[in-house]
């Protein structure tokens, strides 16, 4: 168990170090040598978990979607709200999430190079997750008849991206939860059944209350001799 715990911690340390380097220098300028120095691990330790710089960067980007388990809710629309508000909370308080979004935006800003291994990945992944929630909401009769889940998910994902970037520029995301609440308060009535709206909790402190309800997480994984290691949770 001690070796297992070390492997989990090593992976987390590497991801945090890589996220910081990518965020500061961008993907192209970042080097494995710099990441190794920042993480304080051996090259063998890094390559046990990540086979290349590209794989490491994809791991960092994937972390922005790992909001962890949330308490089940009576409606899928509340679960969609909870995903967004917890993501906003992580952007303010979790350095790995902040850096992964920074890396995604950095790659997006370099131009529409379709050979770029990160092109579209984080944005499409987030939209896919929202689409699935909206499909389930439609099956439960929570949406207005005209709503297309994929179109709505793209709108929500794009709007969230713009809101978080604006909040970052203006105040380093200090007001992000409030901005996301305003966004949802304006958009949700156009897709959600009117009778459902009063039941939805859109308060900016929703994420903090959800985290207080979440049971302590236990890490599972493998050691550095070849057994699978756990994913990192934000």
Secondary structure as UniProt FT lines:
FT   HELIX           2..25
FT   TURN            27..29
FT   HELIX           32..39
FT   HELIX           43..49
FT   HELIX           53..62
FT   HELIX           63..65
FT   HELIX           76..93
FT   HELIX           95..109
FT   TURN            114..115
FT   TURN            117..120
FT   HELIX           121..139
FT   TURN            140..141
FT   TURN            145..146
FT   HELIX           149..171
FT   TURN            172..175
FT   HELIX           176..187
FT   HELIX           188..190
FT   HELIX           194..197
FT   TURN            198..199
FT   TURN            204..205
FT   HELIX           206..213
FT   TURN            224..225
//
